[in-house]
Amino acid sequence: MTSKFNWGILATGGIAHAFARGLQTSKGGRAYAVASRDAQKAKQFADEFAMEQSYGSYDDLLDDPKVDIVYIATPHPQHIEWAMKAAAKKKHLLIEKPIAINHADAMAIFEVAREHDVMVMEAFMYRCHPATAKLIEILQSGVIGQVRVINATFSFQANFKEESRIFANEYAGGGILDVGCYATSISRLIAGVATGKDFAEPIDVKGVAHLGETGVDEWAIGTLKFEHDILAQISCGISVNQESIVRIFGSEGSITRPNPFPHQRKGGDVTTLLIQKNGESTPTEIKVENDMQPYALEADAFALALSQGRREAIPPAVTWADTLGNMKTLDRWRAEIGLTYDQEKPADYRRTTARGTVLAKPASGVMKFGKIAHLDKPVSRLIMGVDNQKSFPHAAVMFDDFYERGGNTFDTAFIYASGRQEALLGDWIKLRGVRDDVNVIVKGGHTPYCNPTDITMQLHESLTRLKIDHADIYMMHRDNTDYPVSAFVDELNKHVTAGRIKAFGGSNWTDARVAEANDYAKKNSLQGFSVVSNNLSLAQMIKPIWDGCVCANNPQSLAFFKQNQLSLLSWSSQARGFFVTGLANPDKKDDREMVEVWYSDQNFERLKRANELAAKLNVAPINLALAWVLNQEFPTFALIGPRTLEETRTSWPALGAELTPQQVKWLNLE
C-alpha cells in the first residue's frame, strides 16, 4: 500500500473511539472525518484524534468527496440505513458487527454494494488478528486429528438499564447479536477449516435462553451441528460473567484459546494457544505476539483488499458469503429462543424498503407480462413463489425487491408452512398497500383434502390468512379422480359468482381431465379453467418430485397447450437447479432428489445443448433454461422460488433471452 485511504467514522461511541485509535497506527488508512448528530461531540472526537473534519450530520460526512471508506459504528438497527446511503455515495464500507439485525437486511446491503461497486466488510476484528491465522495453521496441521467438538463463549455482566443499547428491544439488544455473533463466527470458521473450507454452515441449530423484561436475551446457549458430525456448543450473555474462551476437541487432542476475541484498545497483545495431545500431561504453549492495536489490523486488512481492487475481504477476514451465513445462523438461534424484535414484526416494520425509499413500481424494466382470462390485471411472466420465506423481514425484503423489479404476481398455498406463508404475504400486502396492484394465486385442495367441501373450507381460511377478499387465481393443488370434473367446476363457479375468486384452474391435472372440465363448463355456460400449473422445464421430470405431480414436457402435453392456447404456470421451471453450472453431473450423485428426478441421458444432452447455446447468447445456462419455458408457442408463466436477493437478480436475464422456435425445439431434442 503506497498511499493511505481516508476514513470517515459514523458515530462517536466507545467502539468508534477504539477504531479511531487504531487508525493512528494504521499503515493503510488515516482518521480523516467523523460525524455525530451532536456537532459538539463530533468536534471533540475530531480534536482528540487530530482529524481534519467533523460533521454534525451523517449525511454531510457522506457528501465529503475526500472520504474513501466509511466505518459505521451506530447501534445495530441503524446499520442498514447508513450502509445504503453510503454505498449510494460510492463509499466503501466497514460495518461494525453485526452487519445488520437479520440476514434479510444483510442481503440488501450487499446487493446495493454490488450495484454501486463498493467494498463491504463486516467488522469482526478478531479475524484479522495474527492469533486467528496461527489457530488456522495449527488446525490445518492436523495436530489434534479430526475436529469433533467446539466450545465457544463470549459473555459479560452489565448492570441492567432498560434504555441501554444492549438491553433495549428498539436497539436490537441482547447477547446473541452483541457477542453471540462471535461464538457463531468462530465456530463456523473452525468447522470450515476442519473440512477444508474458509467456513462452514451448520446443518442444524438449537438453542435456549433467558429473555429479560425488555424481551431480549440476557444469556443464551446454542448447539450447532456441522457436516461430519462436528458439534459446537456456543454461549453468550450480557448479564452473566462467563469465561470467554474457545476450546477445540479433536480425535487426537485439543486446542484452547483463552480470550479469543481481543479487545485491547490501546496497544499490542500476546495470545497464548494451548495444545493438549492425548496421553500427554503438559500442554504445549504457543505464544502469538502482536505489536499493533487490534483495530489497526482490521483497518489494514480492509485497506489491503481494497488496494488490490477487491470488493470483499481476504479470508480469514469476513467475506460476503461468510457474513450472510453467520447472520442466517444468528436468525436461526433467535428463532429457537423465540426472539423477534418489535421492529421485525409487521405492525412495527419499516414503512420504506431496505433502500430507505417508498415502495414503487419501476418506471421501466425488462419484466414481461401476459394476459389470463377473467383477470383485469396483467400477470408478470415471472411469478414469485411464496413457499420458503422464514420470517417477515425475509419476506418483506424479497417481495419488495420482486415488486420493484416489475413482478406483480405471487403464488402460495394453503399447506405451505401450515398457513404461515399465506400470512406473511398478507401482512406484506397490507403493509405496502399494494392489493390493487398485485395478483395473488391461492392453492388449496391438496391430497387428501381434494374434494369440493374441503376446497371451500380451505379457500375461506386462506383468504382470512391473506387478509384479502378474493383470490385473483385459485388453483386446485391436486386432482382427485374419485370425483367427476363437474363437482369441481360447479363448486368453483359458486365462488366466482360470490366474488371470492376470479380465474381458476388446476395444478397437477392431466390434459385429459382439464379438457373434460372445460368441455363440461362450456356445455353448461360456466366458467372453465383459465390456467394449469404443471411442471414445465427444459429438463424432463423422470420421476415425480412429490406424489401426484404432473410434467408437461412431453409431446402430448406440449401439443395440447399449443392447440388450446391455455396458460401454463410452470412450477420448478428451472428444474430445481439442474442447469446451474456445476450442480448436475453424471458422476455427482450426492443430491438424491436431483439424481432420481432429473438424471437421464436425455437431460444431460439437454444440459450440454443449453451450455452450448448459452455461451453463444452470453447468458447463464440456468437463464437459458428459464427462457426456454418463456418462449413456448402458448402462454407460459414461470414460478420461481428465490431464497435470496441474488437468486432473484440472477433470474432476471432470462427475460431478455429471445429464442427462436427452432432453438426451443433443438434444446428439447425435438
C-alpha positions in Angstrom: 0.0 0.0 0.0 1.7 3.2 -1.2 -1.0 5.6 0.0 -3.4 5.9 2.8 -7.2 5.8 2.5 -9.3 8.5 4.2 -11.7 7.1 6.7 -14.9 8.7 7.8 -16.4 7.4 11.1 -20.1 7.5 11.7 -20.9 7.8 15.5 -18.7 8.6 18.4 -19.3 5.8 20.9 -16.7 3.6 22.6 -16.1 1.3 19.6 -15.7 4.3 17.4 -13.0 5.6 19.7 -11.2 2.3 19.7 -11.3 2.2 15.9 -10.0 5.8 15.6 -7.2 5.0 18.0 -6.3 2.0 15.8 -6.2 4.3 12.7 -3.5 6.3 14.4 -1.1 3.4 13.8 -2.6 2.1 10.6 -0.4 1.5 7.6 -3.2 1.9 5.1 -5.6 4.5 6.4 -6.0 7.6 8.4 -8.8 9.0 10.5 -9.9 11.9 8.3 -13.5 12.8 9.4 -16.1 12.0 12.0 -19.9 12.6 12.2 -22.3 12.7 15.0 -25.8 14.0 15.4 -24.3 16.3 18.0 -21.8 18.6 16.3 -20.0 19.4 19.6 -19.4 15.7 20.2 -18.1 15.3 16.7 -15.7 18.3 17.2 -14.4 16.9 20.4 -13.8 13.5 18.8 -12.0 15.1 15.8 -9.8 17.1 18.1 -8.9 14.0 20.2 -7.7 12.1 17.1 -6.4 15.1 15.1 -9.0 14.6 12.4 -9.4 17.2 9.6 -13.2 17.3 9.5 -16.1 16.9 11.9 -19.8 17.0 11.0 -23.0 17.3 12.9 -24.8 15.2 10.3 -24.1 11.8 8.9 -25.2 12.9 5.5 -22.7 15.7 5.5 -19.9 13.2 6.0 -21.1 11.1 3.2 -21.1 14.1 0.9 -17.5 14.8 1.6 -15.6 13.7 -1.6 -12.4 13.1 0.3 -13.9 10.3 2.3 -12.9 6.9 0.8 -14.1 4.5 3.4 -16.9 4.8 6.0 -16.8 2.9 9.3 -20.4 2.5 10.6 -20.4 2.3 14.4 -24.0 3.2 15.1 -26.4 0.9 17.0 -27.3 -2.3 15.2 -30.7 -1.2 13.7 -29.2 1.9 12.1 -26.5 0.0 10.1 -28.7 -0.7 7.1 -29.9 2.9 6.7 -26.4 4.3 6.6 -24.9 1.5 4.7 -27.4 2.0 1.9 -26.8 5.8 1.9 -23.0 5.4 2.0 -23.0 2.8 -0.8 -25.1 5.1 -3.0 -22.5 7.8 -2.5 -19.8 5.3 -3.7 -18.2 5.0 -0.2 -16.6 1.7 0.7 -17.9 0.3 4.0 -16.6 -1.3 7.1 -19.7 -2.1 9.2 -19.5 -3.0 12.9 -20.8 -6.4 13.8 -23.5 -7.5 13.4 -23.7 -6.0 9.9 -27.5 -5.8 10.3 -30.1 -7.2 12.7 -31.0 -10.1 10.4 -30.0 -12.0 7.3 -32.5 -10.2 5.1 -31.1 -6.8 5.7 -27.6 -8.1 5.3 -28.6 -9.4 1.8 -30.0 -6.0 0.9 -26.7 -4.2 1.9 -24.7 -6.5 -0.3 -27.0 -6.1 -3.2 -26.7 -2.3 -3.1 -22.9 -2.6 -2.6 -22.7 -4.7 -5.7 -24.9 -2.3 -7.6 -22.6 0.7 -6.7 -19.3 -1.3 -6.9 -18.1 -0.7 -3.4 -16.3 -2.9 -0.9 -18.1 -4.0 2.2 -16.7 -5.9 5.2 -18.2 -6.8 8.5 -16.0 -5.7 11.4 -15.1 -8.9 13.1 -11.7 -7.6 14.3 -10.6 -11.0 15.7 -10.5 -12.4 12.2 -7.7 -10.0 11.3 -5.6 -10.9 14.3 -2.4 -13.0 13.9 -3.6 -15.4 16.6 -6.5 -16.3 14.3 -4.1 -17.1 11.4 -2.0 -19.2 13.8 -5.1 -21.1 15.0 -6.0 -21.9 11.4 -2.4 -23.0 10.8 -2.5 -25.4 13.8 -5.8 -26.9 12.7 -4.6 -27.4 9.2 -1.5 -29.2 10.5 -3.8 -32.0 11.9 -2.1 -32.0 15.3 -5.4 -32.7 17.1 -6.7 -35.0 14.4 -10.3 -34.8 13.3 -12.2 -31.9 14.9 -15.2 -33.2 16.8 -16.4 -30.7 19.4 -16.1 -26.9 19.6 -16.8 -24.8 22.7 -17.1 -21.0 22.2 -18.2 -18.5 24.8 -18.3 -14.7 24.9 -20.1 -13.2 27.9 -20.1 -10.4 30.4 -22.0 -8.9 33.3 -23.6 -5.5 32.7 -25.8 -3.5 35.1 -29.4 -3.6 33.8 -30.7 -0.3 32.3 -33.8 -0.5 30.2 -32.7 2.3 28.0 -29.2 0.9 27.4 -28.4 -0.2 23.9 -27.6 -3.8 24.9 -30.9 -4.2 26.8 -33.2 -2.2 24.7 -35.5 -4.0 22.3 -35.6 -1.0 19.9 -31.8 -1.2 19.6 -31.9 -5.0 18.9 -30.2 -5.6 22.2 -29.3 -8.9 23.8 -26.4 -11.2 23.9 -26.9 -13.1 20.7 -26.4 -10.1 18.4 -23.9 -8.3 20.6 -21.5 -11.1 21.5 -23.1 -14.4 20.5 -22.2 -13.5 16.9 -18.6 -14.0 17.8 -19.3 -17.5 19.1 -21.1 -18.5 15.9 -18.5 -16.9 13.7 -15.5 -18.7 15.2 -17.4 -22.0 15.3 -18.2 -21.7 11.6 -14.6 -20.7 11.0 -13.2 -23.7 12.8 -15.7 -26.2 11.3 -14.8 -24.8 7.9 -11.0 -25.2 8.4 -11.6 -28.7 9.7 -13.4 -29.6 6.4 -11.0 -27.8 4.0 -13.1 -24.6 3.6 -12.9 -21.0 4.7 -16.0 -21.5 6.8 -18.9 -24.0 7.2 -22.6 -23.6 7.7 -24.4 -25.6 10.4 -27.0 -28.1 9.2 -28.8 -27.8 12.5 -29.2 -25.1 15.1 -30.8 -25.5 18.6 -30.9 -23.0 21.4 -32.3 -21.9 24.8 -32.1 -18.6 26.6 -33.4 -16.3 29.3 -35.4 -13.4 27.9 -35.4 -10.4 30.3 -38.1 -7.9 31.0 -37.3 -5.9 27.8 -37.8 -9.1 25.7 -34.1 -9.5 24.7 -31.8 -12.5 25.5 -29.7 -11.8 28.6 -28.0 -15.1 28.4 -28.3 -17.8 25.8 -26.8 -21.2 24.8 -26.8 -22.8 21.4 -25.8 -26.0 19.7 -24.6 -26.2 16.1 -24.2 -29.4 14.1 -22.0 -29.3 11.0 -21.2 -31.9 8.4 -19.0 -34.8 9.5 -20.8 -34.6 12.9 -18.8 -31.7 14.1 -20.7 -30.2 17.1 -20.4 -26.7 18.6 -21.6 -25.6 22.0 -21.9 -21.8 22.0 -22.8 -19.5 24.9 -23.2 -15.8 25.3 -24.6 -13.3 27.8 -24.8 -9.6 28.8 -26.0 -10.4 32.3 -23.6 -13.1 33.4 -19.9 -13.4 33.7 -18.6 -16.5 31.9 -15.1 -17.3 30.8 -14.7 -16.0 27.3 -12.8 -18.9 25.7 -12.7 -21.3 22.7 -11.8 -24.9 23.1 -11.5 -27.3 20.2 -11.6 -31.1 20.8 -10.3 -33.5 18.2 -9.6 -37.2 17.9 -6.0 -36.7 19.0 -6.1 -33.8 21.3 -7.4 -30.3 22.0 -6.6 -26.6 21.4 -7.6 -23.9 23.9 -7.6 -20.2 23.1 -8.3 -18.0 26.1 -9.7 -14.6 25.4 -10.3 -15.4 21.7 -11.8 -12.0 20.9 -9.1 -9.5 21.8 -10.4 -6.0 22.5 -7.3 -4.3 23.8 -7.9 -0.7 22.7 -4.5 0.9 23.3 -1.7 -1.3 22.0 -0.5 -4.8 21.1 -1.0 -8.1 22.9 0.2 -11.6 23.4 -2.1 -14.6 22.8 -1.4 -18.0 24.2 -2.7 -21.1 22.4 -2.6 -24.4 24.4 -2.3 -27.7 22.5 -3.0 -30.7 24.6 -2.2 -34.0 22.9 -4.0 -37.2 24.1 -1.8 -39.0 26.6 0.5 -36.1 27.4 0.3 -34.5 30.8 1.6 -31.0 29.9 0.1 -28.8 27.1 2.3 -27.1 24.5 2.1 -23.4 24.7 2.3 -21.3 21.5 2.6 -17.6 22.0 1.5 -15.2 19.3 2.8 -11.7 19.7 1.1 -8.7 18.1 2.6 -5.3 18.3 -0.3 -3.4 16.7 -3.5 -2.1 18.1 -6.1 -4.7 17.0 -8.3 -2.3 15.2 -5.3 -1.1 13.2 -5.1 -4.7 12.0 -8.7 -4.6 10.9 -8.3 -1.3 9.1 -5.2 -2.6 7.3 -6.9 -5.8 6.3 -9.6 -3.7 4.7 -7.2 -1.4 3.0 -5.1 -4.2 1.6 -8.1 -5.9 0.0 -9.3 -2.5 -1.4 -5.9 -1.6 -2.7 -5.9 -4.9 -4.7 -9.2 -3.9 -6.3 -11.3 -6.3 -4.3 -14.8 -5.7 -3.1 -14.6 -8.4 -0.5 -12.2 -9.1 2.3 -9.3 -11.6 2.1 -10.1 -14.6 4.4 -9.9 -15.2 7.3 -11.3 -11.7 7.3 -15.1 -11.9 6.7 -16.3 -12.3 3.1 -19.9 -11.6 2.0 -20.9 -15.2 2.0 -19.3 -15.7 5.4 -21.3 -12.7 6.8 -24.5 -14.0 5.2 -24.0 -17.4 6.7 -23.3 -16.0 10.1 -26.4 -13.8 10.0 -28.5 -16.8 9.0 -27.2 -18.8 11.9 -28.0 -15.9 14.3 -31.5 -15.8 12.9 -31.9 -19.5 13.5 -30.6 -19.2 17.0 -33.0 -16.4 17.8 -35.9 -18.3 16.2 -35.1 -21.2 18.6 -35.5 -19.0 21.6 -38.5 -17.1 20.3 -36.8 -13.7 20.0 -38.2 -11.5 17.3 -37.5 -7.8 17.8 -40.5 -5.5 17.7 -39.2 -3.7 14.6 -39.2 -7.1 12.8 -42.9 -7.6 13.3 -45.4 -6.4 10.6 -47.0 -3.8 12.9 -43.7 -2.0 13.6 -41.8 -2.9 10.4 -40.2 -0.1 8.5 -42.6 1.7 6.0 -39.8 2.0 3.5 -37.9 -0.6 1.5 -34.4 -1.6 2.6 -33.1 1.2 0.5 -35.0 3.7 2.5 -37.4 4.6 -0.3 -41.2 4.2 -0.6 -42.1 1.0 -2.5 -42.7 1.8 -6.2 -43.2 0.1 -9.5 -40.3 0.5 -11.9 -40.7 3.3 -14.4 -39.4 0.9 -17.0 -37.9 -2.5 -16.9 -37.4 -5.9 -18.6 -40.3 -7.6 -17.0 -42.8 -9.0 -19.5 -46.5 -9.5 -18.9 -49.2 -11.8 -20.1 -53.0 -11.9 -20.1 -55.0 -14.6 -18.3 -58.7 -14.9 -19.0 -61.0 -13.4 -16.4 -58.3 -11.2 -14.8 -58.3 -7.5 -15.4 -54.7 -7.0 -14.4 -51.7 -8.2 -16.4 -49.7 -11.0 -15.0 -45.9 -10.9 -14.7 -44.2 -13.7 -16.7 -42.1 -14.5 -13.6 -44.2 -15.3 -10.6 -42.8 -15.2 -7.0 -43.2 -18.4 -5.1 -44.3 -17.8 -1.6 -43.1 -21.0 0.0 -39.8 -20.5 1.6 -39.7 -17.2 3.4 -38.8 -17.9 7.1 -39.7 -14.6 8.7 -41.4 -11.3 7.9 -38.2 -9.4 7.3 -37.1 -12.1 4.9 -40.5 -12.0 3.1 -40.6 -8.2 3.0 -37.1 -7.8 1.6 -37.7 -10.4 -1.1 -41.2 -9.2 -2.0 -40.1 -5.5 -2.1 -37.3 -6.4 -4.5 -39.5 -8.5 -6.8 -42.2 -5.8 -6.9 -39.7 -3.1 -7.7 -38.2 -5.2 -10.5 -41.7 -5.3 -12.1 -43.1 -8.5 -10.6 -46.7 -8.3 -9.7 -47.9 -11.9 -9.2 -47.4 -14.1 -6.1 -48.1 -17.9 -5.7 -48.8 -19.5 -2.4 -50.8 -22.4 -1.0 -52.9 -23.5 2.0 -50.5 -26.2 3.0 -47.2 -24.1 2.9 -45.8 -24.0 6.4 -49.2 -24.7 7.8 -50.5 -21.3 6.6 -47.5 -19.3 7.7 -46.6 -18.3 4.1 -50.1 -17.0 3.3 -50.0 -14.9 6.5 -46.6 -13.4 5.6 -47.8 -12.5 2.1 -51.0 -11.0 3.5 -49.0 -9.0 6.1 -46.7 -7.6 3.3 -49.6 -6.7 1.0 -51.4 -4.9 3.8 -48.2 -3.1 5.0 -47.3 -1.9 1.5 -50.9 -1.1 0.4 -50.5 -2.9 -3.0 -53.5 -5.1 -3.1 -54.9 -3.4 -6.2 -51.5 -3.8 -8.0 -50.8 -7.5 -7.4 -52.2 -10.8 -8.4 -52.5 -13.4 -5.6 -52.6 -17.1 -6.6 -54.2 -19.2 -3.9 -53.9 -23.0 -4.0 -55.9 -25.5 -1.9 -57.3 -29.0 -2.0 -54.1 -30.9 -1.7 -54.4 -34.6 -1.3 -56.1 -35.9 0.9 -58.3 -32.9 1.0 -59.0 -32.6 -2.7 -62.8 -32.5 -2.7 -65.4 -29.7 -3.1 -66.2 -29.4 0.7 -62.5 -29.1 1.8 -61.7 -26.8 -1.1 -64.3 -24.4 0.1 -63.3 -24.6 3.7 -59.6 -24.0 2.8 -60.4 -21.1 0.5 -62.2 -19.2 3.2 -59.3 -19.8 5.6 -56.7 -18.8 3.0 -58.5 -15.5 2.3 -58.6 -14.9 6.1 -54.8 -15.5 6.4 -54.1 -13.4 3.4 -56.3 -10.6 4.7 -57.9 -10.3 1.2 -61.5 -10.8 0.0 -60.7 -12.7 -3.2 -58.1 -14.7 -5.0 -57.1 -13.5 -8.4 -56.3 -17.1 -9.4 -57.4 -20.1 -7.5 -55.7 -23.4 -8.2 -56.7 -26.8 -7.0 -53.3 -28.2 -5.8 -54.1 -31.7 -6.9 -56.8 -33.6 -8.7 -59.0 -36.4 -7.3 -60.4 -38.7 -9.9 -62.8 -40.1 -7.4 -64.9 -37.0 -8.2 -66.2 -36.1 -11.6 -64.8 -32.9 -13.0 -68.4 -31.4 -12.8 -68.2 -31.4 -9.0 -65.1 -29.2 -9.0 -66.3 -26.9 -11.8 -69.7 -26.4 -10.2 -68.1 -25.6 -6.7 -65.6 -23.2 -8.1 -68.2 -21.3 -10.1 -70.1 -20.7 -6.9 -67.0 -18.8 -5.6 -66.7 -17.0 -8.9 -70.3 -15.8 -8.5 -69.7 -14.8 -4.9 -66.6 -12.8 -5.9 -64.2 -14.9 -3.9 -62.2 -15.9 -7.0 -61.7 -14.5 -10.5 -59.9 -17.1 -12.5 -59.3 -20.7 -11.6 -57.5 -23.8 -12.7 -55.7 -27.0 -11.6 -52.2 -27.8 -10.5 -51.0 -31.3 -11.5 -54.0 -32.1 -13.6 -53.7 -34.3 -16.7 -54.5 -32.9 -20.1 -57.5 -35.2 -20.4 -59.1 -34.1 -17.1 -58.5 -30.4 -18.0 -60.1 -30.9 -21.4 -63.0 -32.7 -19.8 -63.5 -29.9 -17.2 -63.6 -27.2 -19.9 -65.9 -29.2 -22.1 -68.3 -29.5 -19.2 -68.1 -25.8 -18.4 -68.7 -24.8 -22.0 -71.7 -27.1 -22.3 -73.2 -25.7 -19.1 -72.4 -22.0 -19.7 -70.0 -22.0 -16.8 -66.5 -20.6 -16.3 -63.8 -23.1 -17.0 -60.1 -23.5 -16.4 -58.1 -20.4 -17.3 -54.8 -21.8 -16.2 -53.0 -25.1 -15.4 -50.0 -25.3 -13.2 -47.9 -28.4 -14.1 -44.2 -28.8 -14.2 -42.6 -27.5 -17.4 -38.9 -27.3 -17.5 -36.2 -28.0 -20.1 -35.1 -30.9 -18.1 -37.8 -33.5 -18.3 -39.0 -34.8 -14.9 -38.2 -38.5 -14.8 -39.8 -39.3 -11.5 -42.4 -37.1 -9.8 -40.8 -34.9 -7.1 -43.9 -35.4 -5.0 -46.8 -37.8 -5.3 -49.4 -36.7 -7.8 -47.1 -34.3 -9.8 -47.6 -33.9 -13.5 -45.0 -33.0 -16.1 -45.9 -31.1 -19.2 -42.6 -31.6 -21.1 -43.8 -34.3 -23.4 -45.1 -34.2 -27.0 -48.7 -34.8 -26.0 -48.9 -32.0 -23.4 -47.0 -29.5 -25.4 -49.3 -30.1 -28.3 -52.4 -29.8 -26.0 -51.3 -26.5 -24.6 -50.4 -25.2 -28.1 -53.7 -26.2 -29.6 -55.8 -24.8 -26.8 -53.6 -21.8 -26.0 -54.2 -22.4 -22.4 -52.0 -20.6 -19.9 -49.4 -22.7 -18.1 -47.9 -21.7 -14.8 -44.8 -23.8 -14.5 -43.6 -24.8 -11.1 -39.9 -25.9 -10.8 -39.4 -24.0 -14.0 -35.7 -24.1 -13.6 -35.6 -27.9 -12.8 -34.6 -27.2 -9.2 -31.1 -26.1 -10.2 -30.3 -28.8 -12.8 -28.9 -26.1 -15.1 -26.8 -24.3 -12.5 -23.2 -24.6 -13.7 -21.5 -27.5 -12.0 -24.5 -28.7 -10.0 -25.5 -31.6 -12.1 -23.0 -34.2 -13.4 -23.4 -37.9 -14.2 -20.6 -38.6 -11.7 -22.0 -36.3 -9.0 -24.6 -38.2 -7.0 -24.7 -36.5 -3.6 -28.1 -35.0 -4.1 -30.5 -37.9 -4.1 -33.5 -35.9 -5.3 -31.5 -34.4 -8.2 -30.4 -37.9 -9.3 -33.8 -39.5 -9.0 -35.9 -36.7 -10.6 -33.7 -35.2 -13.3 -30.7 -37.6 -14.1 -31.1 -39.2 -17.6 -29.1 -39.4 -20.8 -31.7 -37.2 -22.5 -31.5 -34.5 -19.8 -27.7 -34.4 -19.8 -27.9 -33.9 -23.6 -30.3 -31.0 -23.0 -27.8 -29.7 -20.5 -25.0 -30.0 -23.0 -27.0 -28.1 -25.6 -28.1 -25.4 -23.1 -24.4 -24.8 -22.2 -23.5 -24.5 -25.9 -26.3 -22.1 -26.8 -25.9 -20.1 -23.5 -22.3 -19.4 -24.5 -23.4 -18.1 -27.9 -26.1 -15.9 -26.4 -23.9 -14.7 -23.5 -26.3 -15.8 -20.8 -26.0 -18.4 -18.0 -27.3 -21.9 -18.8 -29.9 -21.5 -15.9 -31.2 -18.4 -17.6 -31.4 -20.2 -20.9 -33.4 -23.0 -19.3 -35.8 -20.4 -17.9 -36.0 -18.6 -21.2 -37.0 -22.0 -22.8 -40.1 -22.1 -20.6 -41.0 -18.5 -21.5 -40.5 -19.0 -25.3 -43.1 -21.7 -25.9 -45.8 -21.4 -28.6 -48.5 -21.0 -25.9 -48.8 -18.6 -22.9 -46.4 -19.6 -20.2 -45.5 -18.1 -16.8 -42.7 -19.3 -14.7 -42.9 -19.8 -10.9 -39.6 -19.1 -9.4 -38.6 -19.7 -5.8 -35.6 -17.5 -5.0 -34.4 -17.7 -1.4 -32.0 -14.8 -1.7 -31.9 -11.4 -3.5 -29.0 -12.7 -5.5 -31.2 -15.6 -6.8 -33.9 -13.2 -7.9 -31.4 -10.8 -9.6 -29.7 -13.7 -11.5 -33.0 -15.0 -12.7 -33.9 -11.7 -14.5 -31.6 -12.1 -17.6 -33.9 -14.9 -18.7 -36.5 -12.3 -19.6 -34.2 -10.9 -22.2 -33.2 -14.2 -23.8 -35.2 -14.5 -27.0 -35.2 -18.0 -28.5 -36.5 -18.9 -32.0 -38.9 -21.8 -32.4 -36.1 -23.8 -33.9 -33.9 -23.2 -30.9 -36.7 -24.2 -28.5 -37.2 -27.5 -30.3 -33.4 -28.1 -30.6 -32.9 -27.6 -26.9 -35.6 -30.1 -26.2 -34.2 -32.7 -28.5 -37.1 -32.4 -30.9 
